[in-house]
Amino acid sequence: MKYAYVVQHSYESEDGHDEVKFIGVYSSEKNAKNAVDRLKNKQGFSLFPEDCFYIEKYLVDEDHWTEGFITA
């Protein structure tokens, strides 16, 4: 497997905070889209537009965060 597909659901809550739900990691874009189809009509998810689901494609066995980080 060369790529993995990460599915998340994200929206801004009424109090202005980002609400992000990690849905899962899938072996193909088709499987990721099927997960969205299974969930989009479920309680909670159905209250938000379909464009709140995000599918991102990642190379497997690669570092995706290659920088350090700082704290405030």
Backbone hydrogen bonds, N-H to C=O, Kabsch-Sander energy under -0.5 kcal/mol:
donor,donor_aa,acceptor,acceptor_aa,energy
4,A,58,Y,-2.6
5,Y,26,Y,-2.9
6,V,4,A,-0.5
6,V,56,E,-2.8
7,V,24,G,-2.8
8,Q,54,Y,-2.3
9,H,21,K,-2.4
10,S,52,C,-2.8
11,Y,19,E,-1.8
13,S,11,Y,-0.5
13,S,17,H,-3.4
16,G,13,S,-2.1
19,E,11,Y,-3.3
20,V,18,D,-0.6
21,K,9,H,-3.0
22,F,20,V,-0.5
23,I,7,V,-2.5
23,I,21,K,-0.6
24,G,7,V,-1.5
26,Y,5,Y,-2.8
32,A,28,S,-1.9
33,K,29,E,-2.7
34,N,30,K,-2.2
35,A,31,N,-1.8
36,V,32,A,-1.8
37,D,33,K,-2.4
38,R,34,N,-2.2
39,L,35,A,-1.7
40,K,36,V,-2.6
42,K,39,L,-2.4
45,F,43,Q,-1.4
46,S,42,K,-2.4
47,L,44,G,-1.2
48,F,45,F,-1.5
52,C,49,P,-1.9
53,F,50,E,-1.9
54,Y,8,Q,-3.1
56,E,6,V,-2.5
58,Y,4,A,-3.0
60,V,2,K,-2.3
62,E,59,L,-0.6
66,T,64,H,-0.6
